[in-house]
Amino acid sequence: MGLTVLVLPEHSAGDAPLALTFDAPRIVIGRGEGCEVRLPDPSVSARHASLRQHGGSYLLVDEGSTNGTCLGHVRLAPHAPRVISSGDRIRVGRVWLEVRVEVVAQSSSPQDTRELALMLVQRALEASGEAAVPRVVVAEGPDKGKTLPLLHPGVPHVMGRGHGVDLPLDEVDASRRHAQVIRKAEQVWVRDLGSKNGTWLQGRRLPPDRDIPWRPGEELRIGQDTFFHENPALVALAELERCADEPMAEEVAAALQAPPDAPPQDFTPSNAPVEEPSPHPSPASFPSTAPVTRAPPVVHKLPARSGWGASDVVIILLALGVLILSLGGLFFVFR
């Protein structure tokens, strides 16, 4: 049995959830590069929480994060495992996730994890009005200031002087279909399409009809036009990796108590002890370490009596009868 983890968008985002699938004994959730579910938000710790297989079920464990982990509206104690069910919603920092326990055909790769992180950063940049899409920029030459967005991985974008190209050029030395650029994941590749005057990368002419990696910071030249490519989401992701955890204010944490689209509930403050039965039995391999408080034994006291009761009179009469019979027997024996 595997696990699908969906990253839920904010109410105002209107975006579809992003999902990763796993069939692994342990799945780490956090902001760090080595995490299987990578969430580029400063409220998420580098290693925030983990999902662990236990038999046919999964356990959720907070790994000592700064802003805590919530299963629904219940905040977990650090390093205290809790069984999850399919459809449960989990909050790590400011980010809400949904988990689905189901059969998965194939586990997500580390590249899938990185693509998801870049997509989340891109959405955040777009929401704040900043440039987010990877693009090619003309830095110098007759076409200075033009840009070519690389919206979709795997889709080739053609540059040249002809009609129907993705980046029309005014440079006289450019051919009609001069070169093409393609983004594969976060790597950009460039190909010369058999141009007359050539395409130059870092001062070296490219061989025709071969994809050549175009690394960040390298200069591409067609005639007098000079090109660079940039990926704002990639830069922002690297900055988020290096930043420290951002503690959430109490009012922000309180506003995030309810899972997205969940009905209103009465919540227990996170700093108050939660006394509620768990809907799932605790696994035997994770016994509780909390001290057990036992109730003192109840001593039932008999009520005090005063005076003679009917039972007392009966007992005395029986005793006198036995005594008289005994004396009579002794009289006949010694006569």
KOLTIVO-353458 format. One record per residue: residue in three letters; z, x, y of N, C-alpha, C in turn; chain; residue number from 1. Coordinates in steps of 0.2 Angstrom, whole numbers. Each point is the difference from the previous one (the first is absolute). Layout:
<nodes>
Ala, Z, X, Y, Z, X, Y, Z, X, Y, A, NUM
...
</nodes>
This chain:
<nodes>
Met, 0, 4, -6, 0, -4, 6, 0, 4, 6, A, 1
Gly, -4, -1, 5, -1, 4, 6, 3, -4, 6, A, 2
Leu, -1, 3, 6, 3, -3, 6, -6, 1, 6, A, 3
Thr, 0, -6, 3, -5, 0, 6, 5, 0, 6, A, 4
Val, -1, 4, 5, 4, 0, 6, -5, -1, 6, A, 5
Leu, 2, -6, 4, -4, -2, 5, 4, 1, 7, A, 6
Val, -3, 3, 5, 2, 2, 6, -1, -7, 4, A, 7
Leu, 5, -3, 2, -2, -7, 4, -1, 2, 7, A, 8
Pro, -5, -3, 3, -1, 1, 8, 5, -4, 4, A, 9
Glu, 1, 2, 6, 4, -4, 4, -3, -7, 2, A, 10
His, 5, -5, 2, -2, -6, 1, -6, -1, 5, A, 11
Ser, 0, 5, 5, -5, 0, 5, -7, 4, -1, A, 12
Ala, 1, 3, -6, -6, 5, -1, -6, -4, -3, A, 13
Gly, 1, -5, -4, -5, -4, -3, -5, 4, -5, A, 14
Asp, 3, 6, -3, -4, 4, -4, 2, -2, -7, A, 15
Ala, -4, 1, -5, 1, -1, -7, 5, 6, -3, A, 16
Pro, 4, -2, -5, 5, 5, -2, -4, 6, -3, A, 17
Leu, 2, 6, 0, -2, 6, -3, 4, 1, -7, A, 18
Ala, -4, 2, -5, 4, 0, -7, -2, 6, -3, A, 19
Leu, 5, 2, -4, -1, 6, -5, 3, -2, -7, A, 20
Thr, -3, 2, -5, 2, -2, -7, 3, 7, -3, A, 21
Phe, 5, -1, -5, 3, 5, -3, 2, -2, -7, A, 22
Asp, -1, 5, -5, 3, -1, -6, 4, 7, -2, A, 23
Ala, 6, 1, 3, 3, 6, 0, 8, -1, 0, A, 24
Pro, 3, 5, -3, 8, -2, -1, 4, 0, 7, A, 25
Arg, -3, 4, 5, 3, 0, 6, -5, 0, 6, A, 26
Ile, 1, -4, 5, -4, -1, 6, 4, 1, 6, A, 27
Val, -1, 5, 4, 4, 2, 6, -3, -3, 6, A, 28
Ile, 4, -3, 4, -3, -3, 6, 3, 3, 6, A, 29
Gly, -4, 2, 5, 3, 4, 5, -6, 2, 5, A, 30
Arg, 2, 4, 5, -5, 3, 5, -3, 6, -2, A, 31
Gly, 3, 4, -4, -2, 7, -2, -6, 0, -4, A, 32
Glu, -4, 6, 0, -6, 0, -3, 0, -1, -7, A, 33
Gly, 5, 2, -4, 0, 0, -7, 2, -7, -3, A, 34
Cys, 1, -5, 5, 2, -7, -3, -6, -4, -3, A, 35
Glu, 1, -4, -5, -5, -4, -3, -2, -6, 5, A, 36
Val, 5, -2, 3, -1, -5, 6, 2, 3, 6, A, 37
Arg, -5, 2, 4, 1, 3, 6, 0, -4, 6, A, 38
Leu, 5, -1, 4, 1, -5, 5, 1, 4, 7, A, 39
Pro, -5, 1, 4, 0, 4, 6, 4, -3, 6, A, 40
Asp, 6, -1, -1, 4, -4, 5, 6, 4, 1, A, 41
Pro, 2, 2, 6, 6, 4, 1, 7, -3, -2, A, 42
Ser, 0, -6, -1, 6, -4, -3, 1, 1, -7, A, 43
Val, -6, 3, -3, 1, 1, -8, 1, 8, -1, A, 44
Ser, 5, 1, -4, 2, 7, -1, -5, 3, -5, A, 45
Ala, 0, 7, 0, -5, 4, -4, 0, -2, -7, A, 46
Arg, 6, -1, -3, 1, -3, -7, 5, -6, 1, A, 47
His, -3, -6, 1, 4, -5, 2, 3, -4, -6, A, 48
Ala, -4, -2, -5, 2, -4, -6, -5, 2, -5, A, 49
Ser, 2, -2, -6, -4, 1, -6, 0, -7, -5, A, 50
Leu, -5, 0, -3, 0, -6, -6, -1, 4, -6, A, 51
Arg, 5, -2, -5, 1, 4, -6, -1, -5, -6, A, 52
Gln, -4, 2, -5, -1, -4, -6, 7, 0, -4, A, 53
His, 2, -6, -3, 5, 0, -4, -1, -5, -5, A, 54
Gly, -3, 2, -6, -2, -5, -5, -6, -3, 2, A, 55
Gly, 0, -7, 0, -5, -4, 2, 0, -2, 8, A, 56
Ser, 5, 2, 3, 1, -2, 7, 0, 6, 5, A, 57
Tyr, 1, -1, 6, 0, 5, 5, 7, 0, 4, A, 58
Leu, 2, 6, 2, 6, 0, 4, -1, 3, 7, A, 59
Leu, 3, -3, 5, -1, 2, 7, 6, 4, 2, A, 60
Val, -1, 6, 3, 5, 5, 2, -1, 2, 7, A, 61
Asp, 5, -1, 4, 0, 4, 7, 2, 7, -1, A, 62
Glu, -4, 5, 2, 1, 7, -1, 4, 3, 6, A, 63
Gly, 5, -4, 3, 4, 3, 6, -4, 0, 6, A, 64
Ser, -4, -5, 1, -4, -1, 6, 4, -1, 7, A, 65
Thr, -3, 2, 5, 3, -1, 7, 1, -8, 2, A, 66
Asn, -5, -4, -1, 0, -7, 2, 1, -5, -6, A, 67
Gly, 1, 3, -6, 2, -5, -6, -6, -3, -3, A, 68
Thr, 1, -3, -6, -5, -4, -4, 3, -7, -1, A, 69
Cys, -4, -5, 1, 2, -7, -1, -4, -3, -6, A, 70
Leu, 3, -3, -4, -4, -4, -5, 1, -7, 2, A, 71
Gly, -5, -3, 3, 1, -7, 3, 4, 1, 6, A, 72
His, 6, -3, 1, 4, 0, 6, 6, 4, -2, A, 73
Val, 1, 3, -6, 6, 4, -2, -2, 7, 0, A, 74
Arg, 5, 4, 4, -1, 7, 1, 3, 3, -6, A, 75
Leu, -4, 5, -3, 3, 4, -5, 4, 6, 2, A, 76
Ala, 5, 1, -4, 5, 6, 1, -5, 6, -3, A, 77
Pro, 1, 6, 3, -4, 6, -2, 2, 1, -7, A, 78
His, -6, 2, -3, 0, 2, -7, 3, -5, -5, A, 79
Ala, 0, -6, 2, 3, -5, -5, -6, -4, -2, A, 80
Pro, -3, 0, -6, -6, -3, -3, 1, -8, 0, A, 81
Arg, -5, -3, 1, 0, -7, 0, -7, -2, -3, A, 82
Val, 0, -5, -5, -6, -2, -4, -4, -5, 5, A, 83
Ile, -6, 1, 0, -5, -4, 4, -4, -4, -5, A, 84
Ser, -3, -5, 3, -4, -5, -3, -7, 0, 3, A, 85
Ser, -5, -3, -3, -6, 0, 3, 0, -5, 5, A, 86
Gly, -3, 2, 6, 0, -4, 6, 6, 1, 5, A, 87
Asp, 4, 5, -2, 6, 1, 5, -3, 4, 6, A, 88
Arg, 3, -1, 5, -2, 4, 6, 6, 5, 2, A, 89
Ile, -3, 6, 2, 5, 5, 1, -1, 3, 8, A, 90
Arg, 5, 1, 3, -1, 3, 7, 3, 7, 0, A, 91
Val, -5, 5, 2, 2, 7, 1, -1, 2, 7, A, 92
Gly, 5, 1, 4, 0, 1, 7, -3, -7, 3, A, 93
Arg, -5, 1, 4, -3, -6, 3, -6, -3, -4, A, 94
Val, -1, 3, -6, -6, -2, -4, 2, -5, -6, A, 95
Trp, -4, -5, -1, 1, -5, -5, -5, 2, -6, A, 96
Leu, 3, 0, -6, -5, 0, -6, 1, -6, -4, A, 97
Glu, -5, -1, -4, 1, -5, -6, -2, 4, -6, A, 98
Val, 4, -1, -6, -1, 3, -6, -2, -6, -5, A, 99
Arg, -5, 2, -4, -2, -4, -5, -1, 3, -7, A, 100
Val, 4, -2, -5, 1, 3, -6, -6, -3, -4, A, 101
Glu, -5, 4, -2, -6, -3, -4, -4, 6, -3, A, 102
Val, -4, -2, -4, -4, 5, -4, -5, 3, 5, A, 103
Val, -1, 6, 1, -5, 4, 4, -5, 3, -4, A, 104
Ala, -6, 0, 2, -5, 3, -3, 0, 8, 1, A, 105
Gln, 1, 2, 6, 0, 7, 2, 5, 1, 5, A, 106
Ser, 3, 6, 0, 5, 2, 5, -3, 3, 6, A, 107
Ser, 2, -2, 6, -2, 3, 6, 1, 8, 0, A, 108
Ser, -5, 3, 3, 0, 8, 1, 4, 2, 6, A, 109
Pro, 1, 6, 0, 3, 3, 7, -4, -1, 6, A, 110
Gln, -7, 0, -2, -5, -1, 6, 1, -7, 2, A, 111
Asp, 1, -5, -4, 1, -7, 1, 6, -1, 5, A, 112
Thr, 5, 4, -2, 6, -1, 4, -1, 3, 7, A, 113
Arg, -3, 5, 0, -2, 3, 7, -4, -4, 4, A, 114
Glu, -5, -4, -3, -5, -4, 4, 4, -6, 2, A, 115
Leu, 5, -3, -4, 4, -5, 3, 4, 2, 6, A, 116
Ala, 3, 6, -1, 4, 2, 6, -4, 1, 6, A, 117
Leu, -6, 3, 0, -5, 0, 5, -2, -7, 3, A, 118
Met, -1, -5, -4, -1, -6, 2, 5, -3, 4, A, 119
Leu, 7, 1, -3, 5, -3, 4, 1, 3, 7, A, 120
Val, -1, 7, 0, 0, 3, 7, -6, -2, 4, A, 121
Gln, -5, -1, -2, -6, -3, 3, 2, -7, 3, A, 122
Arg, 3, -4, -4, 1, -7, 3, 5, 1, 5, A, 123
Ala, 5, 4, 0, 5, 1, 5, -3, 2, 6, A, 124
Leu, -4, 5, 0, -4, 3, 6, -4, -6, 3, A, 125
Glu, -3, -4, -4, -5, -5, 3, 5, -5, 3, A, 126
Ala, 6, -2, -3, 4, -5, 3, 3, 2, 7, A, 127
Ser, 0, 7, 1, 3, 3, 6, -6, 1, 5, A, 128
Gly, -6, -1, -2, -6, 1, 5, -2, 7, 0, A, 129
Glu, 2, 4, -5, -3, 7, 0, -6, 0, -5, A, 130
Ala, -4, 6, 1, -5, 1, -4, 2, 2, -7, A, 131
Ala, -3, -3, -5, 3, 1, -7, -5, 1, -5, A, 132
Val, -6, -1, 1, -6, 1, -5, -2, 7, 0, A, 133
Pro, -1, 3, -6, -3, 7, 0, -7, -1, 4, A, 134
Arg, -2, 5, 3, -6, 0, 4, -3, 7, 1, A, 135
Val, -7, 0, 2, -3, 6, 2, -1, -1, 7, A, 136
Val, 2, 6, 4, -1, 0, 7, -5, 5, 3, A, 137
Val, -4, -2, 4, -5, 5, 3, 4, 3, 6, A, 138
Ala, 2, 7, 0, 4, 3, 5, -4, 3, 5, A, 139
Glu, -6, 3, -1, -4, 3, 5, -8, -2, -2, A, 140
Gly, -4, 1, 6, -7, -2, -1, -2, -6, 3, A, 141
Pro, -7, -2, -1, -3, -6, 3, 4, -6, -2, A, 142
Asp, 3, 0, -6, 3, -6, -2, 8, 0, 0, A, 143
Lys, 2, 4, 5, 7, 1, 1, 4, -7, 1, A, 144
Gly, 5, -1, -4, 4, -6, 1, -1, -6, -5, A, 145
Lys, -6, 1, -4, -2, -5, -5, 5, 1, -6, A, 146
Thr, 1, -5, -4, 5, 0, -6, -4, -3, -5, A, 147
Leu, 2, 2, -6, -2, -3, -7, 6, -2, -4, A, 148
Pro, 2, -6, 0, 6, -2, -4, -2, 0, -8, A, 149
Leu, 4, 3, -4, -1, 1, -7, 5, -6, -3, A, 150
Leu, -2, -6, 0, 4, -5, -2, 2, -1, -7, A, 151
His, -5, 1, -4, 1, -1, -7, -2, 7, -4, A, 152
Pro, 5, 1, -5, -1, 6, -4, -6, -1, -5, A, 153
Gly, -4, 5, -1, -5, 0, -4, -7, -3, 3, A, 154
Val, 0, -2, 6, -6, -2, 3, -3, 5, 5, A, 155
Pro, -6, 2, -1, -3, 5, 4, -2, -3, 7, A, 156
His, 0, 5, 5, -1, -2, 7, -6, 5, 2, A, 157
Val, -5, -3, 2, -6, 5, 2, 0, 1, 8, A, 158
Met, -1, 6, 2, -1, 2, 7, -7, 3, 1, A, 159
Gly, -3, -2, 5, -7, 2, 2, -3, -4, 6, A, 160
Arg, -7, 1, 1, -3, -3, 6, -4, -6, -2, A, 161
Gly, 0, -2, -7, -4, -5, -2, 4, -7, 1, A, 162
His, -4, -5, -1, 3, -7, 0, 4, -2, -6, A, 163
Gly, 5, -4, 1, 4, -2, -6, 5, 5, -3, A, 164
Val, 1, 6, 4, 5, 5, -2, 7, -2, 2, A, 165
Asp, 5, 2, -2, 7, -2, 2, 2, 4, 6, A, 166
Leu, -2, 6, 2, 1, 3, 6, -6, 2, 3, A, 167
Pro, -3, -4, 5, -6, 2, 3, 1, 6, 5, A, 168
Leu, -5, 5, -1, 1, 7, 4, -6, 0, 5, A, 169
Asp, 2, 3, 6, -5, 1, 5, -2, 8, 0, A, 170
Glu, 3, 4, -4, -2, 7, -1, -7, 0, -2, A, 171
Val, -4, 4, 4, -7, 1, -2, -1, 4, -6, A, 172
Asp, 4, 4, -2, -1, 4, -6, 3, -4, -7, A, 173
Ala, 2, -6, 1, 2, -4, -6, -5, -3, -3, A, 174
Ser, -1, 0, -6, -5, -4, -4, 2, -7, 0, A, 175
Arg, -5, -5, -2, 2, -7, 0, 5, -1, -5, A, 176
Arg, 1, 2, -6, 5, 0, -4, 3, 7, -2, A, 177
His, 4, 2, 4, 2, 7, 0, 5, 2, -5, A, 178
Ala, 6, -3, 1, 5, 2, -5, 4, -7, -1, A, 179
Gln, 4, 1, -6, 5, -6, -1, 7, 2, -2, A, 180
Val, 4, -4, 2, 7, 2, -1, 3, -6, -4, A, 181
Ile, 5, 2, -5, 3, -4, -4, 7, 2, -1, A, 182
Arg, 5, -5, 0, 7, 1, -1, 2, -2, -7, A, 183
Lys, 3, 5, -4, 2, -2, -7, 8, 2, 1, A, 184
Ala, 4, -6, -1, 7, 0, 1, 1, 3, 8, A, 185
Glu, 4, 5, 0, 1, 3, 7, -5, 6, 1, A, 186
Gln, -4, 2, -4, -5, 6, 0, -6, -3, 3, A, 187
Val, -3, 4, 5, -7, -2, 3, -5, 5, -3, A, 188
Trp, -6, -2, -2, -5, 4, -2, -6, -1, 4, A, 189
Val, -4, 5, 1, -6, -1, 5, -6, 3, -5, A, 190
Arg, -6, -3, 1, -6, 2, -3, -6, 0, 5, A, 191
Asp, -4, 5, 0, -6, 1, 3, -5, -4, -3, A, 192
Leu, -4, -4, 3, -5, -5, -3, -7, 3, 0, A, 193
Gly, 0, 7, 0, -7, 3, 0, -3, 1, 7, A, 194
Ser, 5, 1, 5, -2, 0, 7, -4, 6, 2, A, 195
Lys, -4, -1, 5, -5, 6, 2, 4, 6, 3, A, 196
Asn, 5, -2, 4, 3, 5, 4, 7, 2, -3, A, 197
Gly, 2, -3, -5, 6, 1, -4, 7, -3, 3, A, 198
Thr, 5, 0, -5, 6, -2, 2, 5, 6, -1, A, 199
Trp, 4, 2, 5, 4, 6, 0, 8, -2, 0, A, 200
Leu, 3, 3, -5, 7, -1, -1, 4, 7, 1, A, 201
Gln, 4, 1, 5, 3, 6, 1, -5, 6, 1, A, 202
Gly, -5, -1, 3, -5, 5, 1, -5, 1, -6, A, 203
Arg, 1, -3, -6, -4, 1, -6, -4, -6, -1, A, 204
Arg, -7, 1, -1, -5, -6, -1, 2, -3, -7, A, 205
Leu, 0, -6, 0, 1, -4, -7, -6, 0, -4, A, 206
Pro, 1, 1, -7, -6, -1, -4, -2, -8, 0, A, 207
Pro, -6, -2, -1, -2, -7, 0, 2, -3, -6, A, 208
Asp, 2, -7, 1, 1, -4, -5, 6, 2, -5, A, 209
Arg, 5, 3, 3, 6, 1, -3, 6, -2, 4, A, 210
Asp, 5, -3, -3, 6, -2, 3, 5, 6, 1, A, 211
Ile, 2, 2, 6, 4, 6, 2, 6, -3, 3, A, 212
Pro, 6, 2, -2, 6, -2, 3, 1, 2, 7, A, 213
Trp, 2, -5, 4, 0, 2, 7, 8, -1, 2, A, 214
Arg, 3, 5, 1, 7, 1, 1, 3, -2, 7, A, 215
Pro, 6, -3, 1, 2, -1, 7, 0, 7, 4, A, 216
Gly, -2, -1, 6, -1, 6, 5, -6, 3, -1, A, 217
Glu, -4, -1, -5, -7, 4, 0, -5, -3, 4, A, 218
Glu, -4, 4, 3, -5, -3, 5, -7, -1, -4, A, 219
Leu, -3, -6, 1, -6, -1, -2, -5, 0, 6, A, 220
Arg, -6, 3, -1, -5, 0, 5, -7, -3, -2, A, 221
Ile, -3, -4, 4, -7, -2, 0, -3, 1, 6, A, 222
Gly, -4, 5, 1, -3, 2, 6, 5, 2, 5, A, 223
Gln, 1, -4, 6, 5, 2, 5, 6, -5, -1, A, 224
Asp, 0, -4, -5, 6, -5, -1, 5, 4, -4, A, 225
Thr, 6, -1, 2, 5, 3, -4, 5, -6, -3, A, 226
Phe, 1, 0, -6, 4, -5, -3, 7, 2, -3, A, 227
Phe, 5, -4, 0, 6, 1, -4, 2, -7, -3, A, 228
His, 4, 1, -5, 3, -7, -3, 7, 0, 1, A, 229
Glu, 3, -6, 1, 7, 0, 0, 2, -7, -4, A, 230
Asn, 7, 1, -2, 3, -6, -4, 7, -1, 3, A, 231
Pro, 1, -4, 5, 6, -1, 3, 6, -2, -5, A, 232
Ala, -2, -4, -5, 5, -2, -5, 2, 6, -4, A, 233
Leu, -4, 4, -1, 2, 6, -4, 5, 5, 4, A, 234
Val, -2, 0, 7, 5, 4, 4, 7, -4, 1, A, 235
Ala, 0, -6, 0, 6, -4, 1, 4, 0, -7, A, 236
Leu, -4, 0, -5, 4, 1, -7, 4, 6, 0, A, 237
Ala, -4, 6, 2, 3, 6, -1, 7, 1, 5, A, 238
Glu, -1, -4, 6, 6, 0, 4, 6, -4, -3, A, 239
Leu, -2, -5, -3, 5, -4, -3, 4, 3, -6, A, 240
Glu, -4, 4, -3, 3, 4, -6, 6, 5, 3, A, 241
Arg, -1, 3, 6, 4, 5, 3, 6, -3, 4, A, 242
Cys, -1, -7, 2, 5, -2, 4, 7, -2, -4, A, 243
Ala, 5, -1, 4, 7, -1, -4, 0, -8, 0, A, 244
Asp, 5, -2, -5, 1, -7, -1, 2, -4, 7, A, 245
Glu, -3, -6, 1, 2, -3, 6, 5, -6, -2, A, 246
Pro, 7, 1, 2, 4, -5, -2, -1, -7, 4, A, 247
Met, 0, -5, -4, -1, -7, 3, 6, -3, 3, A, 248
Ala, -1, -3, 6, 6, -3, 3, 2, -6, -4, A, 249
Glu, 6, -2, 1, 3, -5, -4, -4, -7, 1, A, 250
Glu, -2, -1, 6, -4, -6, 2, -7, 0, -3, A, 251
Val, -3, 6, -1, -6, 0, -3, 0, -1, -8, A, 252
Ala, 5, 3, -3, 2, -1, -7, 1, -8, -1, A, 253
Ala, 4, -3, 4, 2, -7, -1, -7, -4, 1, A, 254
Ala, -4, 1, 4, -6, -3, 1, -5, 0, -6, A, 255
Leu, 1, 6, -4, -4, 1, -6, 3, -3, -6, A, 256
Gln, 5, -3, 0, 4, -2, -6, -4, -5, -4, A, 257
Ala, -4, -5, 3, -4, -4, -4, -6, 3, -2, A, 258
Pro, -2, -1, -7, -7, 3, -2, -5, -4, 3, A, 259
Pro, -6, 2, 1, -6, -3, 3, -1, -7, -3, A, 260
Asp, -1, -5, 4, -2, -7, -3, 6, -3, -5, A, 261
Ala, 6, 3, 1, 5, -2, -4, 4, -6, 3, A, 262
Pro, 3, -5, -3, 3, -5, 3, 7, 3, 3, A, 263
Pro, 2, -3, 6, 7, 2, 3, 5, 0, -5, A, 264
Gln, 5, 5, 0, 5, 0, -4, 6, 3, 4, A, 265
Asp, 6, -2, -3, 6, 3, 3, 2, 7, -2, A, 266
Phe, 0, 5, 4, 1, 7, -2, 7, 2, 1, A, 267
Thr, 2, 5, -5, 6, 3, 1, -1, 7, 4, A, 268
Pro, 4, 1, 5, -2, 6, 4, 0, 6, -5, A, 269
Ser, -4, 5, 2, -1, 6, -4, 7, 4, -1, A, 270
Asn, 4, 0, 5, 6, 4, 0, 6, -4, -3, A, 271
Ala, -1, -6, -3, 5, -4, -3, -1, 1, -8, A, 272
Pro, 6, 0, -4, -1, 0, -7, -4, -6, -3, A, 273
Val, -4, 1, -4, -4, -6, -3, 3, -1, -7, A, 274
Glu, 3, -6, 0, 3, -3, -6, -4, -5, -3, A, 275
Glu, -5, 1, -4, -4, -5, -3, -3, 2, -7, A, 276
Pro, 0, -4, -5, -3, 2, -6, -7, 2, 0, A, 277
Ser, -2, 5, -4, -6, 2, 0, -4, -4, -4, A, 278
Pro, -7, -2, 1, -4, -4, -4, -2, 3, -6, A, 279
His, 1, 7, -1, -2, 3, -5, 6, 4, -3, A, 280
Pro, 0, 1, -7, 5, 4, -3, 0, 7, 2, A, 281
Ser, 5, 4, 1, 0, 7, 1, -2, 3, -6, A, 282
Pro, -5, 5, 0, -2, 4, -6, 6, 4, -3, A, 283
Ala, 0, 1, -6, 6, 3, -3, 0, 8, 2, A, 284
Ser, -6, 2, 1, 0, 7, 2, 3, 2, 7, A, 285
Phe, 1, -6, 4, 3, 1, 7, 6, -4, 0, A, 286
Pro, 6, 2, -3, 6, -3, 1, 3, 0, 7, A, 287
Ser, 3, -5, 1, 3, -1, 7, 6, 5, 0, A, 288
Thr, 1, 4, 6, 5, 4, 1, 5, -3, 5, A, 289
Ala, 0, -6, 2, 5, -3, 4, 6, -2, -4, A, 290
Pro, 6, 1, 3, 6, -1, -3, 1, -8, -2, A, 291
Val, 2, -2, -5, 1, -7, -2, 7, -2, 1, A, 292
Thr, 1, -5, 4, 6, -3, 3, 2, -5, -5, A, 293
Arg, 5, 0, -4, 3, -5, -4, 5, -4, 3, A, 294
Ala, 0, -6, -2, 5, -5, 3, 7, 1, -4, A, 295
Pro, 6, 0, 3, 6, 1, -3, 1, -6, -5, A, 296
Pro, 4, 2, -5, 1, -6, -5, 4, -5, 3, A, 297
Val, -1, -6, -2, 4, -6, 2, 5, -1, -4, A, 298
Val, 7, -1, 2, 6, -1, -4, 2, -7, 2, A, 299
His, 0, -4, -6, 2, -7, 1, 7, -1, -1, A, 300
Lys, 4, -2, 4, 7, -1, 0, 2, -7, -2, A, 301
Leu, 5, -1, -5, 2, -6, -2, 5, -3, 6, A, 302
Pro, -1, -7, 1, 4, -3, 5, 8, 0, -2, A, 303
Ala, 4, 2, 5, 8, 0, -2, 2, -8, -1, A, 304
Arg, 5, 0, -5, 2, -7, -1, 8, 0, 1, A, 305
Ser, 2, -6, 1, 7, -1, 2, 2, -6, -4, A, 306
Gly, 7, 0, -3, 3, -6, -4, -3, 0, -7, A, 307
Trp, 3, -5, -4, -2, -1, -7, -6, -5, -1, A, 308
Gly, -4, 2, -4, -6, -4, -2, 1, -3, -6, A, 309
Ala, -4, -5, -2, 0, -4, -6, -1, 5, -6, A, 310
Ser, -4, 5, 0, -1, 5, -5, 6, 4, -2, A, 311
Asp, 4, 1, 6, 6, 4, -1, 5, -4, -4, A, 312
Val, 1, -6, 1, 4, -4, -4, -1, -1, -7, A, 313
Val, -7, -1, -1, -2, 0, -7, 1, 6, -4, A, 314
Ile, -1, 6, 3, 1, 6, -3, 8, 1, -2, A, 315
Ile, 4, -2, 5, 7, 1, -1, 3, -5, -6, A, 316
Leu, -3, -6, 0, 2, -4, -6, -2, 2, -7, A, 317
Leu, -6, 3, 0, -2, 3, -6, 4, 6, -2, A, 318
Ala, 2, 4, 4, 4, 6, -1, 7, -3, -3, A, 319
Leu, 3, -5, 3, 6, -3, -2, 0, -2, -7, A, 320
Gly, -6, -4, -1, -1, -3, -7, 0, 6, -5, A, 321
Val, -4, 5, 1, 0, 6, -5, 7, 3, -1, A, 322
Leu, 4, 0, 6, 6, 3, -1, 5, -4, -4, A, 323
Ile, 0, -7, 1, 4, -4, -4, -2, 0, -8, A, 324
Leu, -6, 0, -1, -2, 1, -7, 2, 6, -3, A, 325
Ser, 0, 5, 3, 2, 7, -2, 7, 0, -2, A, 326
Leu, 4, -3, 5, 8, 0, -1, 1, -5, -6, A, 327
Gly, -4, -5, -1, 1, -5, -6, -1, 4, -7, A, 328
Gly, -5, 4, 0, -2, 4, -6, 5, 5, -1, A, 329
Leu, 3, 3, 4, 5, 5, -1, 7, -4, -3, A, 330
Phe, 1, -6, 3, 6, -3, -3, 0, -2, -7, A, 331
Phe, -6, -2, -3, -1, -2, -7, 0, 7, -4, A, 332
Val, -2, 5, 3, 0, 7, -4, 7, 2, -1, A, 333
Phe, 4, 0, 5, 7, 3, -1, 5, -5, -2, A, 334
Arg, -1, -6, -1, 5, -5, -2, 3, 2, -6, A, 335
</nodes>
